[in-house]
Amino acid sequence: MKVSKVLIEQNEIEQKVKELAERINKDYSGEELVIVGILKGAFIVISDLAKQLNVDVTFEFMSIQSYEGTKSTGQIKIDKDLDIDITGKNILIVEDIFDTGLTISHLKNLLESRNPKSIEILCMFIKKDVASEPVDIKYSGFEIGPEFVVGYGLDYEGKYRELPFLGVLS
């Protein structure tokens, strides 16, 4: 398996992160925000986003698995849960990619049961026409096709996350 083409260039991703940060800064001005990053894929998005935020923000991380290799298992496993109580807090879930919707739908329901003030979702890459679970994504990066992609936090068996662009793996 290797990267066969670049789908989204580094400069396009940087511009989109800046635009998303501007919206978040406006939407949460004067508010406290807890960003919940989904490991491992979202760590690069969160790192870049954090540098652009000027709101009262803290960062938490969860680790959730639903993939083996290039295929979704259809099952959700929480490897690392939150370290804080989110009752009454504004939550922004940051995910690298949205495809079936299973992971993010399950996660949103779980976090809603913990009584936050609000929950919104940011997904950097959204696969069109593959969702089996509809989910409202307030902050979306790029719409992409069904190809298996790597880079900018996305991996194949732990590799390619460090690529500064989004590429198609074949």
Protein Blocks (a to p, Z undefined) as FASTA:
>chain_A
ZZfbdfbdfklmmmmmmmmmmmmmmmmgoiacddddddfklmmmmmmmmmmpccdcdddd
ddddfbehjbcehiacdfbdcfbdfehiacddddfbdcklmmmmmmmmmmmmnopabdcd
ddfbdcehkafbdcddfbacbdcdfbdceeehiacehiaklpcbdcddZZ
